[in-house]
Amino acid sequence: SMSAAQSWPERMNATDALLWTMDQIPEMRSTIGVLVTLERPPSRERVRAEFERLSCKLPRMRQRVVEVPLGLAPPEWIEDEQFDVDYHLRRVAVPPPGDIEALLEELSPLYATALDRDRPLWEAYVAEGLLDGRGAVFVKMHHCLTDGVGGSRLFAELMGARVEHASGHVETRFVSTRKSDTASLLWRAAGYNVGETFSGTLDLVRLLS
């Protein structure tokens, strides 16, 4: 729908585009981590169902970044036709004694590892082996994924916001059908640059009038 498309920009803004470019330098990576602790470990089925639901509500979780040839415009967000939620879900065994320090030590190298730039920019790790039978879910994502709208919604969901679903309810989601071939990317980049030039001209007219 039009409102869905407006809520989720199809192209990165200048700030996110810069972060995306700088991400190729390990020391400059813009990775965000969210750790949610639970009273007990969630089942594999529950975790998969929750993230499948999240990915239906939040389009960025099913989109990958596609760069425009020659850098003629900021990168685009394109639906990942090969999206597989199971690829993004992993499990991590926390060594004894299973306290928070052991958990963080186990998560540290995972957090430092770069995300796959050819896939949607997030991963989730379910921790097993914590003290007192507790559970934890660690979500790792690129800063670009949390472009204002996406970030606030994702954090709200992860921190426990729940939507009651009627029995048999099927999630619906916004799907972009934009193509990622070179010709399509260049054509949209041309339109983007014309729009930017027109906007800049209007600003100049206002300044001089």
C-alpha positions, 0 to 999 in steps of 0.5 A: 500500500501507499502508506506502507511504501512511505513508511519504509523508504526504498533508498538509503538516506545520505547518513545511512549510505555513508555508514554503509560505505564505511562498514567495509572498514572493520574499525568503522562498522555500525553494528548494533546489538540487543540482548533480551533476557528471559525467565526460561529458554524459548523453544526453537519453534517459538523463536522461529515463529516470533522472528517470522512474525517480526519479519512480516511486520518489518520489511527491512528484515526481509530486504537486502542492500543493493548498490547503484552502479558507479555510485550514481545514487545511494543504495536501495533496499530490495526484497531478498527473493532468497530470504530464509529466516532459518539462516538468520537464527542461530544458537549459542552454548554458554559455557559454565558457570553460565552467568552473564559474564560467560554469556557476554564473553561468548557473544563478543566474537559473534558481535564483532563478526561482519554481517553478510552484506548480500543478505538482510542485515540481521542475525539472532542468537538464542543462548543455551546453558544459562544459570537457573534455567534462564534464557536469552536472545541476542539480536545483531543488526546493522545501524542502517536497518534501524533507519528511524521507523525500523529501529523503533518498531524493532526494539519495541517488538523485541522488548516485549510488545505483543499483538494478539492474533486470532486463531488461524490469522495469517500475517500480511506484509508489504512486498516491493516488486522493484527489480535489481538489474543494472538497467533498473537501478540506473533508471531509478538513480537518474530519477532520484538525481533529477528529483534532488536537482529540482529540490536543490533548485527550489531551495536556491530560488527561495534563498534568493527571492 
